[in-house]
């Protein structure tokens, strides 16, 4: 009897050991020490550390239990998550999610988050998801999820869904979780998650196929997907995600949700920009079910999730976006057939980790390659028009450039569209990856960037700087409502604030300034548009369902929007991350007033970039300027000023504000008084007044540039007492004299309402009457002289390309910081600009040869001059023979003049060893191997710093500064 009892005990212990061994094999900790969440410092690198977030030995009370726990970000600085290492087994854990937020439900212990409590008290951003024994997720180099100080995410929240509670029959306590590898070193590109999720799908019992379709328009800055993940429960057969652009569907990723639900490499040829749509389809089967299956949180319910892991420029990063709108039948009639074809699963597939390498995607890749080739064929017709330019470049370089045609055409193409003789786009830069990779999916492209050099508004001697409308801007309609406000973000992109389908009419307000049209609800359109100032393309849109009657807008150092809404009687600080968060509200909603806590139709906001103090012009029914601290604390207020105290005239609609950072002053457009007044920002002390008859009694808006001694730009408005034309003014701040006036060429201003000036000297005017924005640049920007079919500015710009790229063989090309880039469908990677050499200090006509740069330039110059000299000699000889005299006049604009320019530019080192190089220490002479879209050529195998990076849609190198 005793022997039997002993054998039973041995069997139980053995079984328990097997369970522990299995959990250990699956990465689940089995000792209590592993159940502790903690931070581990990397002593080899002070920037790096890791965080273990583990459940503290829990036992779920029942099946389908959701448990959460929080962990504070262990630094008061910004930090970046670069790797996720799961510790869980699908035998115990159905799935795990990691969120970031500011205020978790609890900070003391774990809690049941499947109830109404949820995960966070404020908005939560998903950063990681795991299920079905998925492997670790490693982010690309230079990409990280931002948490910590300025991210709005001070806590990490781990959520675990425990499926079948029978997994705890051995009474073990669960310590599943995730380890994060982190760094405090700033990452140039910030990762985020875009979740497409169906919430209305019903799967009928016995029905062989049910499709769940989701689609949304994309309205933010460009994103670059590098990984995707699918998630359903038992009935899901295939999940596919797409980008839709101009009616064309392009695959982001496609996977069976019954495989390990990891993040798999996405199609690397895909970027998503404003105007695109993102769509996903989940295919389910109801076979074997006897009742309807709904979307829900239990394992007997279903889910349809398609996760896109992307990166974007750190300046515009949005950490989390989602879409749960069902797509229309008409839209999904065009979805590729592959999306409805289940992926067969065999036992051998259970260990397959990377669908991107499976044979089942070869047909998909072939289809994508075919589409790409068709796009290239369409581009060939356009390429033929560039023959003259290529020939000229060949002459400039002294060798054929057709082997590098794709890269050169990408840059020359933009020059052919540029009519700006004094454009800041004078230096174009190629870039390459710091870490070249080994496979074709990792090929990158060369891009161009604007060298954003500020222009002076003070014209040089003999220079005509008259502002003139750019009639071709914008290149496509912006579909605006009444344009009430304009601003610039930190990248000098134009920010437009408009009223959508709302208008300010005679019946909008009562006699007590109460808004009378609240029943219309807030404006449903995107009221804030970020627009490319050069071409007018929309880069980002936000501000839906927030405002009633927008008025003024400005931005602060963090790119937050400070706006006024005359219907709300409020000043709002709104995030620019696309999440439409109100960060601060001043004033009481829909309640006019005149004390320090209320406004009455406030008009504009100005921000002191040094102190963060804000100034509010208030407004249509008050006559004052109020000053607040950055956190909204009331500081002071003042009214109109005057140099003659006996004749003080109060404000009559202080309508527009601008802060003069170089003078620490704030100026206001006193609309109905037709004047501009300036005050010391610290005290409100009156400084000066600018009032001109040309204003016609109305000044609607002003802006300021510190160029020269200071320049004020202003626009006037219609007046009942004057017939002065509506136009813009350029005013010398010091002398108060009008330097220039400007107005549209074709359609007149109707109600110019706001004005801004960009770094390159362009001026934009928003017109509430015509519902459009006008662009003005100096008149000389539009002059063009053609020589032999090629515009002179094109030749000069191409010469500049050569000049900035011709360097000595030993010289290394350093890297500069990543800057905002223009969108290009053919280039999903973010763009960077290489640091150029010192700008030319003399005019091109005065360019002199530089000694010691090599023999080749002299040879090329001689070859260029010999034919010209020969022609001139023959001409002189013929003239002499005919009449013994011949008069020769040199024309600086002739072909000889152009050759003279080319000669001047060509003298210097023509070594091209560094022409396309970007890595520090790289000095191999000759051309570096080029990776282009149309070539299967691979990089040298020893040029990669990493052999185990999971994703290859990698960003360009970081700044060396």
VEXDOZA-175589 format. One record per residue (C-alpha): residue number from 1; residue in one letter; z, x, y. Coordinates in steps of 0.1 Angstrom, whole numbers. Layout:
N
     i   aa       z       x       y
   NUM    A       Z       X       Y
...
// end
This chain:
961
     i   aa       z       x       y
     1    X       0       0       0
     2    X       9      28      24
     3    X     -23      45      16
     4    X     -43      14      26
     5    X     -25      11      59
     6    X     -32      48      66
     7    X     -69      44      58
     8    X     -71      14      82
     9    X     -55      33     109
    10    X     -78      62     104
    11    X    -108      39     105
    12    X     -96      23     138
    13    X     -90      57     154
    14    X    -125      69     142
    15    X    -142      38     157
    16    X    -123      43     189
    17    X    -134      80     190
    18    X    -170      69     184
    19    X    -168      45     214
    20    X    -154      72     236
    21    X    -180      97     224
    22    X    -208      72     231
    23    X    -195      64     266
    24    X    -192     101     273
    25    X    -227     106     261
    26    X    -239      79     285
    27    X    -222      97     314
    28    X    -192      74     316
    29    X    -159      93     321
    30    X    -133      89     295
    31    X    -103     106     310
    32    X     -82      93     338
    33    X     -89     123     361
    34    X    -125     112     363
    35    X    -115      78     376
    36    X    -105      92     410
    37    X    -129      89     440
    38    X    -129     122     459
    39    X    -148     146     481
    40    X    -158     180     467
    41    X    -168     208     492
    42    X    -196     232     484
    43    X    -181     266     492
    44    X    -215     283     491
    45    X    -228     262     520
    46    X    -205     248     547
    47    X    -230     219     554
    48    X    -230     206     518
    49    X    -205     186     499
    50    X    -204     158     473
    51    X    -186     125     470
    52    X    -175     109     437
    53    X    -171      71     440
    54    X    -156      57     408
    55    X    -140      24     398
    56    X    -103      32     394
    57    X    -100      22     357
    58    X    -108     -15     358
    59    X    -110     -42     332
    60    X    -132     -72     342
    61    X    -116    -105     337
    62    X    -147    -121     322
    63    X    -185    -117     318
    64    X    -207    -115     349
    65    X    -178    -102     371
    66    X    -187     -84     403
    67    X    -162     -58     414
    68    X    -164     -37     446
    69    X    -145      -7     461
    70    X    -150      11     494
    71    X    -148      48     502
    72    X    -148      62     538
    73    X    -175      86     548
    74    X    -154     119     546
    75    X    -165     133     580
    76    X    -164     123     616
    77    X    -199     137     620
    78    X    -233     123     610
    79    X    -239     129     573
    80    X    -269     125     550
    81    X    -271     115     513
    82    X    -298     134     495
    83    X    -291     128     458
    84    X    -276      99     437
    85    X    -261     107     403
    86    X    -251      76     383
    87    X    -222      75     359
    88    X    -226      43     339
    89    X    -239      29     307
    90    X    -259      -3     303
    91    X    -236     -12     274
    92    X    -209     -18     300
    93    X    -226     -22     334
    94    X    -254     -46     341
    95    X    -262     -30     374
    96    X    -247     -10     403
    97    X    -255     -12     441
    98    X    -243      11     468
    99    X    -240      -3     503
   100    X    -232      12     537
   101    X    -214      -7     564
   102    X    -189      -4     592
   103    X    -162     -29     580
   104    X    -158     -34     543
   105    X    -139     -64     530
   106    X    -111     -41     518
   107    X    -102      -4     522
   108    X     -71      -3     499
   109    X     -83     -11     464
   110    X    -111     -28     445
   111    X    -118     -65     448
   112    X    -138     -93     433
   113    X    -169     -94     454
   114    X    -187    -120     434
   115    X    -167    -146     454
   116    X    -171    -157     490
   117    X    -156    -124     501
   118    X    -188    -103     495
   119    X    -190     -66     502
   120    X    -187     -62     540
   121    X    -175     -82     569
   122    X    -205     -70     590
   123    X    -241     -63     580
   124    X    -245     -42     548
   125    X    -274     -19     541
   126    X    -284     -12     505
   127    X    -289      25     498
   128    X    -290      28     460
   129    X    -295       6     430
   130    X    -291      14     393
   131    X    -296      -5     360
   132    X    -306       0     324
   133    X    -296      36     321
   134    X    -318      48     349
   135    X    -318      86     355
   136    X    -305     102     387
   137    X    -325      97     420
   138    X    -334     128     440
   139    X    -347     124     475
   140    X    -376     145     489
   141    X    -368     176     508
   142    X    -358     169     545
   143    X    -351     132     538
   144    X    -317     116     536
   145    X    -298      83     540
   146    X    -279      86     573
   147    X    -242      76     573
   148    X    -212      85     595
   149    X    -206      87     632
   150    X    -238      73     649
   151    X    -252      54     619
   152    X    -231      23     621
   153    X    -220      30     585
   154    X    -185      45     583
   155    X    -178      33     548
   156    X    -196      33     514
   157    X    -191       2     492
   158    X    -198       4     454
   159    X    -206     -29     437
   160    X    -207     -31     399
   161    X    -219     -61     380
   162    X    -202     -62     346
   163    X    -223     -82     322
   164    X    -209     -90     287
   165    X    -171     -86     287
   166    X    -173     -80     249
   167    X    -180     -44     258
   168    X    -143     -41     266
   169    X    -131     -51     231
   170    X    -117     -16     227
   171    X     -95     -22     258
   172    X    -108       8     276
   173    X    -107      10     314
   174    X    -139      15     332
   175    X    -145      44     356
   176    X    -182      39     362
   177    X    -196      50     396
   178    X    -219      73     413
   179    X    -218     108     427
   180    X    -235     116     460
   181    X    -247     149     472
   182    X    -245     151     509
   183    X    -250     174     539
   184    X    -241     174     575
   185    X    -273     192     584
   186    X    -295     168     603
   187    X    -325     156     584
   188    X    -359     151     602
   189    X    -366     120     583
   190    X    -342      91     574
   191    X    -345      72     542
   192    X    -342      35     539
   193    X    -346       5     515
   194    X    -370     -24     520
   195    X    -360     -52     495
   196    X    -385     -79     487
   197    X    -366    -107     469
   198    X    -374    -142     457
   199    X    -347    -168     462
   200    X    -365    -200     453
   201    X    -382    -194     420
   202    X    -376    -218     391
   203    X    -387    -209     356
   204    X    -395    -239     335
   205    X    -385    -238     298
   206    X    -412    -230     274
   207    X    -437    -221     301
   208    X    -455    -190     292
   209    X    -461    -176     328
   210    X    -442    -182     360
   211    X    -450    -162     391
   212    X    -425    -154     419
   213    X    -443    -144     450
   214    X    -428    -128     482
   215    X    -446    -116     513
   216    X    -437    -108     549
   217    X    -454     -93     580
   218    X    -442     -59     589
   219    X    -431     -55     625
   220    X    -415     -21     629
   221    X    -424      16     632
   222    X    -444      32     603
   223    X    -426      37     570
   224    X    -437      60     542
   225    X    -428      47     507
   226    X    -420      75     482
   227    X    -402      55     455
   228    X    -399      20     441
   229    X    -377       1     418
   230    X    -381     -33     401
   231    X    -353     -56     389
   232    X    -352     -88     369
   233    X    -331    -100     340
   234    X    -343    -108     305
   235    X    -374    -130     313
   236    X    -392    -105     337
   237    X    -423     -90     323
   238    X    -439     -71     352
   239    X    -431     -66     389
   240    X    -457     -53     414
   241    X    -455     -44     451
   242    X    -484     -41     476
   243    X    -493     -33     512
   244    X    -519     -56     527
   245    X    -540     -43     555
   246    X    -571     -60     569
   247    X    -572     -82     538
   248    X    -571     -52     514
   249    X    -543     -50     488
   250    X    -530     -15     481
   251    X    -506      -8     452
   252    X    -472       6     461
   253    X    -458       4     426
   254    X    -459     -16     394
   255    X    -434     -15     366
   256    X    -419     -34     337
   257    X    -383     -44     346
   258    X    -374     -40     309
   259    X    -377      -3     312
   260    X    -349      18     327
   261    X    -346       4     362
   262    X    -349      37     381
   263    X    -367      46     413
   264    X    -401      57     402
   265    X    -426      76     424
   266    X    -446      53     446
   267    X    -483      55     453
   268    X    -485      84     477
   269    X    -515      72     496
   270    X    -497      42     512
   271    X    -480      39     545
   272    X    -469       7     562
   273    X    -473       1     599
   274    X    -471     -27     624
   275    X    -496     -55     616
   276    X    -495     -49     578
   277    X    -480     -72     553
   278    X    -458     -63     523
   279    X    -460     -84     492
   280    X    -445     -85     457
   281    X    -450    -106     425
   282    X    -427    -110     396
   283    X    -441    -124     364
   284    X    -417    -143     341
   285    X    -419    -161     308
   286    X    -399    -192     300
   287    X    -406    -190     263
   288    X    -375    -193     242
   289    X    -355    -211     269
   290    X    -345    -248     266
   291    X    -335    -254     302
   292    X    -347    -244     337
   293    X    -338    -209     348
   294    X    -329    -203     384
   295    X    -324    -173     406
   296    X    -287    -163     404
   297    X    -261    -137     398
   298    X    -253    -141     361
   299    X    -271    -125     332
   300    X    -284    -160     322
   301    X    -300    -165     356
   302    X    -329    -145     369
   303    X    -337    -122     398
   304    X    -370    -110     413
   305    X    -364     -78     433
   306    X    -388     -51     444
   307    X    -372     -22     461
   308    X    -391       2     483
   309    X    -374      35     491
   310    X    -391      49     522
   311    X    -386      75     549
   312    X    -394      73     586
   313    X    -390      94     617
   314    X    -353      99     625
   315    X    -358      87     661
   316    X    -368      52     649
   317    X    -350      50     616
   318    X    -341      15     602
   319    X    -319      19     572
   320    X    -325     -14     556
   321    X    -350     -42     558
   322    X    -356     -72     536
   323    X    -380    -100     529
   324    X    -374    -133     510
   325    X    -402    -155     523
   326    X    -424    -170     496
   327    X    -460    -160     500
   328    X    -487    -186     505
   329    X    -510    -196     477
   330    X    -540    -186     498
   331    X    -527    -151     503
   332    X    -518    -146     466
   333    X    -552    -158     455
   334    X    -564    -124     465
   335    X    -537    -104     447
   336    X    -552     -78     422
   337    X    -554     -90     386
   338    X    -532     -62     374
   339    X    -502     -79     390
   340    X    -503    -107     365
   341    X    -508     -86     334
   342    X    -475     -78     316
   343    X    -468     -42     306
   344    X    -462     -41     268
   345    X    -429     -25     258
   346    X    -424      -7     226
   347    X    -393      10     212
   348    X    -408      43     222
   349    X    -408      33     258
   350    X    -371      30     260
   351    X    -367      66     270
   352    X    -397      67     294
   353    X    -384      77     328
   354    X    -415      81     349
   355    X    -440      53     350
   356    X    -461      73     374
   357    X    -471      96     345
   358    X    -478      68     320
   359    X    -513      62     307
   360    X    -510      25     317
   361    X    -515      35     353
   362    X    -546      56     348
   363    X    -568      26     353
   364    X    -549      17     384
   365    X    -553      53     397
   366    X    -590      52     389
   367    X    -593      20     409
   368    X    -575      35     439
   369    X    -597      66     437
   370    X    -628      44     437
   371    X    -616      25     468
   372    X    -607      58     485
   373    X    -642      72     477
   374    X    -658      40     492
   375    X    -638      45     523
   376    X    -650      81     525
   377    X    -686      70     521
   378    X    -682      46     550
   379    X    -669      75     571
   380    X    -699      97     564
   381    X    -721      78     588
   382    X    -696      84     616
   383    X    -694     121     606
   384    X    -731     126     611
   385    X    -727     118     648
   386    X    -705     149     651
   387    X    -732     174     642
   388    X    -736     189     676
   389    X    -698     193     680
   390    X    -696     211     646
   391    X    -725     234     655
   392    X    -707     243     687
   393    X    -675     249     669
   394    X    -694     271     644
   395    X    -707     292     673
   396    X    -672     294     689
   397    X    -657     305     656
   398    X    -685     328     647
   399    X    -688     313     613
   400    X    -696     280     596
   401    X    -669     254     599
   402    X    -684     228     576
   403    X    -662     239     547
   404    X    -633     227     569
   405    X    -651     198     583
   406    X    -626     171     575
   407    X    -598     188     593
   408    X    -619     196     624
   409    X    -634     161     626
   410    X    -600     146     625
   411    X    -592     164     657
   412    X    -626     162     674
   413    X    -628     125     668
   414    X    -599     119     691
   415    X    -615     141     718
   416    X    -647     121     717
   417    X    -626      91     727
   418    X    -607     109     754
   419    X    -623     107     789
   420    X    -593     123     806
   421    X    -604     155     823
   422    X    -567     164     830
   423    X    -553     149     799
   424    X    -521     164     784
   425    X    -540     164     751
   426    X    -551     199     757
   427    X    -536     215     726
   428    X    -541     201     691
   429    X    -522     214     662
   430    X    -528     216     625
   431    X    -499     215     601
   432    X    -492     224     566
   433    X    -462     218     543
   434    X    -435     244     542
   435    X    -432     238     505
   436    X    -468     234     491
   437    X    -468     216     458
   438    X    -487     220     426
   439    X    -504     187     418
   440    X    -531     167     436
   441    X    -507     139     443
   442    X    -489     163     467
   443    X    -519     171     489
   444    X    -513     168     525
   445    X    -535     165     556
   446    X    -537     181     589
   447    X    -529     161     620
   448    X    -530     163     658
   449    X    -504     156     684
   450    X    -503     152     721
   451    X    -487     180     740
   452    X    -467     158     763
   453    X    -467     179     794
   454    X    -453     161     825
   455    X    -477     159     854
   456    X    -468     162     890
   457    X    -475     133     912
   458    X    -479     156     941
   459    X    -517     163     943
   460    X    -528     198     944
   461    X    -550     210     973
   462    X    -583     193     971
   463    X    -572     171     942
   464    X    -578     133     943
   465    X    -549     115     926
   466    X    -558      79     935
   467    X    -546      55     908
   468    X    -573      35     891
   469    X    -572       9     864
   470    X    -580      18     828
   471    X    -600     -13     821
   472    X    -603      -5     783
   473    X    -565      -7     779
   474    X    -553     -22     757
   475    X    -580     -18     731
   476    X    -570     -51     714
   477    X    -551     -82     727
   478    X    -513     -80     727
   479    X    -509    -118     728
   480    X    -482    -119     754
   481    X    -463    -146     771
   482    X    -451    -142     807
   483    X    -444    -105     810
   484    X    -411    -102     827
   485    X    -400     -66     821
   486    X    -413     -31     812
   487    X    -394       1     801
   488    X    -400      34     784
   489    X    -383      46     752
   490    X    -373      82     746
   491    X    -408      90     733
   492    X    -424      76     764
   493    X    -437      46     745
   494    X    -441      15     765
   495    X    -416     -13     759
   496    X    -427     -48     769
   497    X    -403     -77     774
   498    X    -421    -111     775
   499    X    -413    -148     771
   500    X    -435    -158     743
   501    X    -442    -196     744
   502    X    -414    -202     769
   503    X    -422    -204     807
   504    X    -401    -206     838
   505    X    -411    -239     854
   506    X    -398    -263     880
   507    X    -377    -282     855
   508    X    -361    -252     838
   509    X    -329    -252     858
   510    X    -307    -278     876
   511    X    -296    -274     911
   512    X    -264    -257     898
   513    X    -286    -232     879
   514    X    -278    -247     845
   515    X    -306    -242     820
   516    X    -322    -275     811
   517    X    -343    -267     781
   518    X    -318    -255     755
   519    X    -333    -280     731
   520    X    -364    -258     728
   521    X    -342    -232     710
   522    X    -346    -195     714
   523    X    -381    -179     715
   524    X    -393    -175     680
   525    X    -419    -148     687
   526    X    -410    -111     690
   527    X    -401    -108     726
   528    X    -398     -69     726
   529    X    -429     -49     718
   530    X    -431     -11     716
   531    X    -466      -2     725
   532    X    -486      31     722
   533    X    -493      39     759
   534    X    -526      57     752
   535    X    -544      30     733
   536    X    -522      -1     734
   537    X    -515      -5     697
   538    X    -482     -22     688
   539    X    -459       2     671
   540    X    -429     -21     667
   541    X    -418     -57     674
   542    X    -383     -72     676
   543    X    -363     -98     695
   544    X    -370    -129     676
   545    X    -348    -160     680
   546    X    -325    -142     706
   547    X    -337    -150     741
   548    X    -345    -181     761
   549    X    -360    -167     794
   550    X    -362    -129     793
   551    X    -363    -111     826
   552    X    -354     -74     830
   553    X    -352     -45     804
   554    X    -343      -8     804
   555    X    -333      17     777
   556    X    -305      41     774
   557    X    -302      76     758
   558    X    -298      61     724
   559    X    -329      39     728
   560    X    -308       7     729
   561    X    -323     -21     750
   562    X    -304     -34     780
   563    X    -318     -68     789
   564    X    -312     -98     811
   565    X    -318    -134     803
   566    X    -317    -157     833
   567    X    -312    -188     811
   568    X    -283    -173     792
   569    X    -269    -158     825
   570    X    -261    -127     805
   571    X    -267     -90     802
   572    X    -271     -79     766
   573    X    -272     -45     749
   574    X    -295     -48     719
   575    X    -302     -23     691
   576    X    -337     -10     688
   577    X    -335      -4     650
   578    X    -353     -37     643
   579    X    -322     -55     631
   580    X    -318     -74     664
   581    X    -281     -67     667
   582    X    -263     -75     700
   583    X    -241     -45     706
   584    X    -225     -58     738
   585    X    -227     -90     758
   586    X    -217     -93     795
   587    X    -213    -127     810
   588    X    -207    -161     794
   589    X    -236    -177     775
   590    X    -254    -205     795
   591    X    -226    -204     821
   592    X    -235    -193     857
   593    X    -208    -179     879
   594    X    -200    -154     907
   595    X    -169    -135     895
   596    X    -167    -102     876
   597    X    -171    -120     842
   598    X    -201    -141     851
   599    X    -236    -138     864
   600    X    -261    -163     879
   601    X    -296    -155     867
   602    X    -292    -117     866
   603    X    -325     -99     870
   604    X    -324     -63     860
   605    X    -303     -34     846
   606    X    -303       3     854
   607    X    -285      30     833
   608    X    -270      63     844
   609    X    -281      86     817
   610    X    -252     110     824
   611    X    -222      87     825
   612    X    -236      57     807
   613    X    -226      34     836
   614    X    -248       4     840
   615    X    -258     -14     872
   616    X    -268     -51     872
   617    X    -288     -68     900
   618    X    -274    -104     902
   619    X    -297    -122     909
   620    X    -314    -153     919
   621    X    -283    -172     929
   622    X    -260    -143     937
   623    X    -267    -115     961
   624    X    -250     -84     947
   625    X    -252     -53     925
   626    X    -224     -49     899
   627    X    -213     -16     883
   628    X    -199     -15     847
   629    X    -188      14     825
   630    X    -207      20     793
   631    X    -183      -1     773
   632    X    -188     -31     797
   633    X    -157     -26     818
   634    X    -161     -40     853
   635    X    -159     -12     880
   636    X    -172     -24     913
   637    X    -199     -44     932
   638    X    -216     -44     966
   639    X    -241     -63     987
   640    X    -269     -53    1009
   641    X    -266     -23    1032
   642    X    -279     -15    1067
   643    X    -278      14    1092
   644    X    -271     -12    1119
   645    X    -239     -31    1110
   646    X    -246     -56    1137
   647    X    -277     -68    1119
   648    X    -267     -68    1082
   649    X    -291     -90    1062
   650    X    -278    -100    1027
   651    X    -299     -96     996
   652    X    -324    -123     989
   653    X    -330    -120     952
   654    X    -322     -84     943
   655    X    -350     -84     917
   656    X    -355     -49     903
   657    X    -333     -18     898
   658    X    -340      19     892
   659    X    -316      48     888
   660    X    -325      81     905
   661    X    -309     106     881
   662    X    -318     136     903
   663    X    -302     121     933
   664    X    -274     100     916
   665    X    -286      70     935
   666    X    -296      34     926
   667    X    -324      16     944
   668    X    -331     -21     944
   669    X    -362     -42     952
   670    X    -348     -69     975
   671    X    -376     -93     967
   672    X    -376    -120     994
   673    X    -366     -95    1021
   674    X    -396     -74    1013
   675    X    -377     -41    1013
   676    X    -363     -13     991
   677    X    -327      -3     995
   678    X    -310      28     980
   679    X    -273      34     975
   680    X    -250      62     962
   681    X    -243      53     926
   682    X    -207      64     926
   683    X    -196      45     957
   684    X    -222      19     966
   685    X    -226      36    1000
   686    X    -259      27    1017
   687    X    -284      55    1019
   688    X    -318      42    1032
   689    X    -342      13    1034
   690    X    -379      13    1030
   691    X    -397     -17    1045
   692    X    -434     -18    1052
   693    X    -458     -44    1067
   694    X    -481     -37    1038
   695    X    -456     -52    1014
   696    X    -463     -86    1029
   697    X    -427     -96    1029
   698    X    -422     -94     991
   699    X    -412     -64     968
   700    X    -410     -75     932
   701    X    -404     -43     913
   702    X    -398      -5     917
   703    X    -396      26     896
   704    X    -391      63     904
   705    X    -404      97     896
   706    X    -386     129     906
   707    X    -419     148     910
   708    X    -422     167     943
   709    X    -396     154     967
   710    X    -394     121     948
   711    X    -419      92     945
   712    X    -412      55     943
   713    X    -438      32     927
   714    X    -436      -5     938
   715    X    -455     -38     935
   716    X    -454     -67     959
   717    X    -458    -104     954
   718    X    -472    -135     970
   719    X    -455    -147    1002
   720    X    -457    -179    1021
   721    X    -456    -160    1054
   722    X    -482    -133    1047
   723    X    -517    -129    1033
   724    X    -512     -93    1022
   725    X    -531     -85     990
   726    X    -511     -81     958
   727    X    -512     -44     948
   728    X    -492     -14     939
   729    X    -478      13     962
   730    X    -470      50     958
   731    X    -443      59     983
   732    X    -429      93     993
   733    X    -391      89     989
   734    X    -383     114    1016
   735    X    -407     104    1043
   736    X    -409      67    1033
   737    X    -447      69    1038
   738    X    -472      52    1015
   739    X    -492      78     997
   740    X    -515      56     978
   741    X    -522      19     969
   742    X    -538       6     937
   743    X    -549     -27     922
   744    X    -570     -40     893
   745    X    -607     -36     895
   746    X    -618     -68     877
   747    X    -590     -93     876
   748    X    -565     -95     904
   749    X    -528     -94     901
   750    X    -513    -129     899
   751    X    -476    -121     898
   752    X    -469     -84     892
   753    X    -433     -85     879
   754    X    -423     -50     868
   755    X    -436     -15     869
   756    X    -430      18     850
   757    X    -444      53     852
   758    X    -449      76     821
   759    X    -444     113     817
   760    X    -482     119     820
   761    X    -485     101     853
   762    X    -498      68     839
   763    X    -485      37     856
   764    X    -481       3     839
   765    X    -477     -30     857
   766    X    -465     -62     838
   767    X    -479     -94     853
   768    X    -460    -126     846
   769    X    -488    -148     860
   770    X    -517    -134     840
   771    X    -495    -126     809
   772    X    -509     -91     806
   773    X    -501     -55     813
   774    X    -523     -33     834
   775    X    -526       5     830
   776    X    -535      28     859
   777    X    -542      65     859
   778    X    -556      89     886
   779    X    -592      84     894
   780    X    -603     118     882
   781    X    -593     108     847
   782    X    -625      87     845
   783    X    -650     111     858
   784    X    -674     126     832
   785    X    -703     150     835
   786    X    -725     154     805
   787    X    -743     186     795
   788    X    -768     184     767
   789    X    -753     152     754
   790    X    -718     166     752
   791    X    -692     159     779
   792    X    -678     189     797
   793    X    -642     178     790
   794    X    -650     177     753
   795    X    -663     213     754
   796    X    -632     224     774
   797    X    -609     206     750
   798    X    -626     222     720
   799    X    -623     256     737
   800    X    -586     249     740
   801    X    -583     242     703
   802    X    -599     276     696
   803    X    -578     293     723
   804    X    -545     280     710
   805    X    -554     288     674
   806    X    -568     323     678
   807    X    -539     347     672
   808    X    -533     383     661
   809    X    -532     388     623
   810    X    -495     398     623
   811    X    -484     369     644
   812    X    -464     342     627
   813    X    -467     306     636
   814    X    -433     290     643
   815    X    -424     255     638
   816    X    -413     230     664
   817    X    -393     198     662
   818    X    -408     166     647
   819    X    -421     143     675
   820    X    -433     107     675
   821    X    -468     105     660
   822    X    -497      81     663
   823    X    -505      59     633
   824    X    -533      67     610
   825    X    -542      49     578
   826    X    -554      80     562
   827    X    -522     100     568
   828    X    -490      86     553
   829    X    -470     118     560
   830    X    -452     122     593
   831    X    -469     145     617
   832    X    -455     177     633
   833    X    -467     199     660
   834    X    -467     237     658
   835    X    -454     256     688
   836    X    -484     268     709
   837    X    -485     300     730
   838    X    -478     301     767
   839    X    -502     278     786
   840    X    -531     293     806
   841    X    -519     303     840
   842    X    -553     306     856
   843    X    -583     283     857
   844    X    -609     287     829
   845    X    -634     301     853
   846    X    -611     330     860
   847    X    -604     338     823
   848    X    -606     375     817
   849    X    -610     395     785
   850    X    -578     407     769
   851    X    -577     443     758
   852    X    -569     454     724
   853    X    -578     422     706
   854    X    -604     436     683
   855    X    -641     444     681
   856    X    -653     410     667
   857    X    -650     391     700
   858    X    -671     417     718
   859    X    -698     414     691
   860    X    -699     376     693
   861    X    -700     378     731
   862    X    -729     402     730
   863    X    -748     380     705
   864    X    -743     351     728
   865    X    -755     369     759
   866    X    -785     388     744
   867    X    -807     357     740
   868    X    -798     345     775
   869    X    -805     379     790
   870    X    -838     381     771
   871    X    -849     347     785
   872    X    -840     356     820
   873    X    -858     390     817
   874    X    -890     373     804
   875    X    -888     348     833
   876    X    -884     375     859
   877    X    -913     394     844
   878    X    -936     364     844
   879    X    -927     356     880
   880    X    -933     392     891
   881    X    -967     392     874
   882    X    -977     359     891
   883    X    -966     364     927
   884    X    -945     395     927
   885    X    -915     376     936
   886    X    -891     352     920
   887    X    -860     336     933
   888    X    -832     331     908
   889    X    -802     308     916
   890    X    -773     305     893
   891    X    -760     271     886
   892    X    -724     270     875
   893    X    -730     237     858
   894    X    -760     250     838
   895    X    -761     260     802
   896    X    -754     295     813
   897    X    -723     283     830
   898    X    -712     267     797
   899    X    -720     299     778
   900    X    -700     317     804
   901    X    -671     295     797
   902    X    -675     300     759
   903    X    -677     338     765
   904    X    -645     337     785
   905    X    -627     318     758
   906    X    -641     337     729
   907    X    -629     371     742
   908    X    -597     378     723
   909    X    -585     380     687
   910    X    -607     359     665
   911    X    -587     366     634
   912    X    -581     333     616
   913    X    -555     345     592
   914    X    -529     323     608
   915    X    -552     295     619
   916    X    -539     271     594
   917    X    -506     288     585
   918    X    -473     273     592
   919    X    -447     289     570
   920    X    -426     316     586
   921    X    -433     350     572
   922    X    -468     340     561
   923    X    -494     366     571
   924    X    -521     365     545
   925    X    -554     372     562
   926    X    -584     348     560
   927    X    -582     311     556
   928    X    -552     296     537
   929    X    -562     273     509
   930    X    -569     239     523
   931    X    -556     207     506
   932    X    -578     178     516
   933    X    -582     142     505
   934    X    -617     149     493
   935    X    -608     179     472
   936    X    -589     185     439
   937    X    -582     220     449
   938    X    -545     229     443
   939    X    -522     253     461
   940    X    -511     286     447
   941    X    -485     281     420
   942    X    -461     305     435
   943    X    -460     287     469
   944    X    -436     260     459
   945    X    -399     264     464
   946    X    -390     237     440
   947    X    -402     228     405
   948    X    -380     198     399
   949    X    -385     175     429
   950    X    -388     140     416
   951    X    -409     127     445
   952    X    -438     144     461
   953    X    -445     124     492
   954    X    -428     151     511
   955    X    -423     154     549
   956    X    -434     184     569
   957    X    -412     214     577
   958    X    -383     211     600
   959    X    -379     227     634
   960    X    -370     263     635
   961    X    -352     258     668
// end
